[in-house]
Amino acid sequence: MTTVPQSTVIRRFLAATLGLPILFTLAGVLVHLWARPDLPDPIAIHWGAGGRPDGFGSPTSTLVLTVVLAIGLPALMTAFALPSLHRGDRGPSFRFLAAVMAATSALIVTLTTWLTVMQRGLTDAHDAGTVWWALADATVNAVLAGALAWWIQPDQQQVGTTERAVTPLSVTPGERLVWFRDTTIRRHWAVAAAALGVAMTILAIAFWFTGDRSAAIALTVAAVVTVLAIATTTAFHVRVDATGLTVRSWLGLPRFQVRIGDVDQASVVDINGIGDFGGFGVRWMPGRFGVVLRTGEALQVQRRSGKVFAVTVDDAATAAATLNALAG
């Protein structure tokens, strides 16, 4: 397979994750501005389970929401992935991530633009039609945008992780071995995650005071899920002892364990979150499961079943040596 230059890989990745969303959003903004003089005020901005409008707001709110989401979400994911690409990490996960971001942007732009344009000429937004045709068209456009983003990127083979075997620690009879350490996401991402949780909570509280009950309920559920996800997946306690390897969230759950009788071999690997596991957090890939909080050194355990468990943690070599000694 021909090796594609790094500059080409990065340039086409950016074209898919940022270039396409910017083009989609620009087209949507122009259509919004064209339709605005003929829109009612307020316009319908939310549709209920029956497909009929049940929430209303300013036409400007829809325009701002389109720009923030259609460009902001791809930009955020690009910020996650770009440092890894600059380091030389490769794999289909990057290509898939770019396709998903382009598809997400197309979905948002198509949906908000369609729902806005169909209200042209109305005097009362309550008369707006159902949402189903807009959803159908947005879904088709999202699939096409994702396919385009996948096509414009070069095919990149997975870069294999470098595994380093570790010699078991020497143990004298009656000696008890225990190793433990905490692992967390990088500080700047922890700050960003905390800010997201606070923003979601404030937004949910604000909507309870606006009188839009359906939106308030939806935002409250989203805020609770976001805060719980952040609290349970950003910091873990890793422990190796006679029972095996235990990886437990600081809140107690989730908790993962590889029992000592199931340990075939422990080693040290250098993991790239996106390239190896498709992202960060509690991750699953065929034959592999991991608690991946950052790119870098990780403890990897080969189970007797053939499956692999990995956790990114400092001093992974000592953890692997301890686990190999206990397993032996």
C-alpha positions in Angstrom: 0.0 0.0 0.0 1.4 3.4 -0.9 2.2 5.6 2.1 0.3 8.9 1.9 2.3 12.0 3.1 1.4 13.2 6.5 0.5 16.7 5.2 -2.0 15.1 2.8 -3.6 13.1 5.5 -4.0 16.1 7.8 -5.2 18.4 5.0 -7.9 16.0 3.9 -9.0 15.3 7.4 -9.4 19.0 8.0 -11.3 19.3 4.8 -13.8 16.7 6.0 -14.1 17.8 9.6 -14.1 21.5 9.2 -14.2 22.4 5.5 -17.5 20.5 4.7 -19.3 21.7 7.9 -18.3 25.3 7.1 -19.7 25.0 3.6 -22.9 23.4 4.8 -23.4 26.0 7.5 -22.7 28.9 5.1 -25.3 27.6 2.7 -27.8 27.2 5.6 -27.1 30.7 6.9 -27.8 32.2 3.4 -31.1 30.4 3.2 -32.1 31.5 6.7 -31.3 35.1 5.8 -33.3 34.8 2.5 -36.3 33.4 4.4 -36.2 35.7 7.4 -38.3 38.7 6.0 -41.3 36.3 5.4 -41.1 34.4 8.7 -43.5 34.8 11.6 -42.1 36.0 14.9 -41.8 33.9 17.0 -41.3 30.8 14.8 -41.7 27.2 15.8 -38.4 25.8 17.1 -39.5 22.5 18.7 -41.9 19.8 17.6 -43.5 17.3 19.9 -43.8 13.5 19.6 -46.8 13.9 17.3 -44.7 15.9 14.8 -46.5 19.2 15.6 -44.9 22.4 16.8 -45.0 22.8 20.6 -42.1 25.3 21.3 -41.5 28.7 19.9 -38.7 31.3 19.8 -37.0 34.0 17.9 -35.8 33.4 14.3 -32.4 34.5 15.4 -32.2 31.6 18.0 -32.5 29.0 15.2 -29.8 30.7 13.2 -27.4 30.9 16.1 -28.1 27.3 17.1 -27.3 26.2 13.6 -24.0 27.9 13.5 -22.9 26.9 17.0 -23.8 23.2 16.6 -23.0 22.6 12.9 -19.5 24.1 13.3 -18.8 23.8 17.0 -19.2 20.1 17.3 -16.9 19.2 14.4 -14.4 21.8 15.7 -14.4 20.2 19.1 -13.8 16.7 17.8 -11.1 18.1 15.4 -9.3 19.5 18.5 -9.3 16.0 20.0 -8.0 14.2 16.9 -5.6 16.6 15.3 -2.7 16.3 17.9 -2.7 12.5 17.3 -2.5 12.9 13.5 0.4 15.3 13.9 2.2 12.7 16.0 1.8 10.2 13.1 -1.0 8.1 14.4 -3.1 6.5 11.7 -6.1 4.2 11.3 -9.7 4.0 10.0 -11.0 5.5 13.2 -9.8 8.9 12.1 -11.5 8.6 8.8 -14.7 7.4 10.4 -14.6 10.3 12.9 -14.4 12.8 10.1 -17.3 11.2 8.2 -19.4 11.3 11.4 -18.7 15.0 12.0 -19.5 15.9 8.4 -22.7 13.9 8.6 -23.7 15.5 11.9 -23.2 19.0 10.5 -25.3 18.2 7.4 -28.0 16.7 9.6 -28.2 19.8 11.8 -28.1 22.3 8.9 -30.7 20.5 6.8 -33.1 20.1 9.7 -33.0 23.6 11.0 -33.0 25.2 7.5 -36.0 23.0 6.3 -38.0 23.7 9.5 -37.4 27.5 9.1 -38.1 27.8 5.4 -41.4 25.8 5.6 -42.7 28.6 7.9 -42.3 31.3 5.2 -45.5 33.2 4.7 -47.2 32.0 7.9 -48.8 34.5 10.2 -48.9 32.1 13.1 -46.1 29.5 13.7 -48.7 27.1 15.2 -49.7 26.4 11.6 -46.3 25.0 10.7 -46.3 21.5 9.2 -45.0 18.3 10.6 -41.3 17.5 11.1 -41.2 14.2 9.3 -40.3 15.3 5.8 -37.5 17.5 7.3 -36.2 14.5 9.3 -36.2 12.3 6.2 -34.4 14.8 4.0 -31.9 15.6 6.8 -31.1 11.9 7.2 -30.5 11.4 3.5 -28.2 14.5 3.4 -26.3 13.3 6.4 -25.6 9.9 4.8 -24.4 11.6 1.6 -22.2 14.1 3.5 -20.6 11.2 5.5 -19.9 9.3 2.4 -18.3 12.3 0.8 -16.1 13.0 3.9 -15.0 9.3 3.9 -14.2 9.4 0.1 -12.1 12.5 0.2 -9.7 11.1 2.8 -7.0 8.6 1.9 -7.2 5.0 3.1 -4.9 4.6 6.1 -3.9 1.3 7.7 -3.9 1.0 11.5 -0.6 1.7 13.1 0.0 -1.1 15.5 0.7 -0.5 19.2 4.2 -1.2 20.5 4.0 -3.9 23.1 6.8 -4.3 25.6 7.1 -7.5 27.6 7.7 -7.1 31.3 9.7 -9.5 33.6 7.8 -10.5 36.8 9.0 -9.0 40.1 11.0 -11.3 42.3 8.9 -12.4 45.3 10.1 -14.0 48.4 7.9 -16.6 50.2 5.2 -14.9 52.3 5.8 -11.5 50.7 2.6 -9.6 49.8 2.5 -7.5 46.6 0.2 -4.5 46.1 0.4 -1.8 43.5 -2.1 1.1 43.0 -2.3 4.4 41.3 -4.9 6.9 40.2 -5.4 7.9 36.5 -7.3 10.8 35.1 -7.9 12.7 31.9 -5.6 15.5 31.0 -6.1 18.7 33.1 -7.2 20.9 30.2 -9.8 18.3 29.2 -11.0 18.0 32.8 -11.5 21.7 32.9 -13.4 21.6 29.6 -15.6 18.7 30.8 -16.4 20.5 34.0 -17.3 23.7 32.1 -19.6 21.6 29.9 -21.4 20.1 32.8 -21.9 23.5 34.5 -23.1 25.0 31.2 -25.6 22.2 30.7 -26.9 22.6 34.2 -27.3 26.4 34.0 -29.1 26.0 30.6 -31.5 23.5 32.0 -32.3 25.7 35.0 -32.8 28.7 32.8 -35.3 26.8 30.7 -37.4 26.0 33.7 -37.9 29.7 34.2 -38.9 30.3 30.6 -42.1 28.3 30.8 -41.0 25.9 28.0 -41.6 22.7 30.0 -40.8 20.2 27.3 -37.5 21.8 26.5 -36.7 22.1 30.2 -37.3 18.4 30.8 -35.2 17.4 27.8 -32.3 19.7 28.9 -32.5 18.5 32.5 -32.2 14.9 31.4 -29.3 15.8 29.1 -27.6 17.7 31.9 -28.0 14.9 34.4 -26.6 12.3 31.8 -23.7 14.7 31.0 -22.7 15.3 34.6 -23.0 11.6 35.5 -20.9 10.6 32.4 -18.2 13.2 33.4 -18.2 12.2 37.0 -17.9 8.4 36.3 -15.5 8.3 33.4 -12.8 10.9 33.9 -10.9 9.5 36.9 -10.2 5.9 38.0 -8.4 4.1 40.7 -6.2 1.2 39.4 -5.1 -1.6 41.8 -3.1 -4.7 41.3 -3.1 -7.3 44.2 -3.6 -11.0 44.8 -7.2 -10.8 43.4 -6.0 -9.5 40.1 -6.4 -6.1 38.4 -9.2 -3.8 39.5 -10.1 -0.5 37.7 -12.7 1.5 39.6 -14.2 4.9 39.0 -13.6 7.4 41.8 -17.4 7.3 42.4 -17.3 3.5 42.8 -19.0 2.7 39.5 -18.3 1.6 36.9 -15.9 -1.1 38.1 -13.9 -3.5 36.0 -11.8 -6.5 37.1 -9.5 -9.1 35.6 -9.2 -11.9 38.1 -5.8 -13.3 38.8 -6.7 -16.7 37.4 -7.7 -15.1 34.1 -4.4 -13.3 33.6 -2.2 -14.9 30.9 0.3 -12.0 30.5 0.6 -8.4 31.4 2.7 -5.9 29.4 3.1 -2.3 28.6 1.8 -0.7 25.4 1.6 2.8 24.0 -2.0 3.5 23.2 -3.5 6.2 20.9 -7.1 6.8 22.1 -8.6 7.6 18.7 -6.4 5.4 16.6 -6.6 2.2 18.8 -10.0 2.6 20.5 -11.9 5.2 18.4 -12.0 7.7 21.3 -11.5 8.2 25.0 -13.3 7.0 28.1 -14.6 3.4 28.6 -14.1 1.9 25.2 -14.8 -1.4 23.4 -13.4 -2.8 20.2 -13.6 -6.3 18.9 -11.5 -8.4 21.2 -10.4 -5.4 23.2 -11.8 -3.4 26.1 -10.1 -0.4 27.7 -10.3 2.5 30.1 -8.6 5.0 27.9 -8.3 8.4 29.4 -5.4 9.7 27.4 -2.9 8.8 24.7 0.3 7.3 26.0 1.6 4.5 28.3 -0.9 1.8 29.3 -1.1 -1.5 31.2 -2.3 -4.2 28.9 -3.5 -7.6 30.2 -3.9 -10.6 27.8 -6.6 -12.8 29.2 -6.5 -16.6 29.0 -9.6 -16.3 26.8 -7.6 -14.3 24.3 -9.3 -11.0 24.9 -7.4 -7.9 25.9 -8.0 -5.4 28.7 -6.0 -2.1 28.8 -6.0 0.9 31.0 -3.9 4.1 30.5 -1.9 4.7 33.7 1.5 6.0 34.7 4.2 3.5 35.9 2.5 0.8 33.9 5.7 -1.3 33.8 5.7 -1.8 37.6 2.0 -2.7 37.5 2.7 -5.3 34.8 5.6 -6.7 36.6 3.6 -7.0 39.8 0.6 -8.6 38.0 2.9 -11.1 36.2 4.5 -12.1 39.5 1.1 -12.6 41.2 -0.2 -14.5 38.2 2.8 -16.8 38.1 
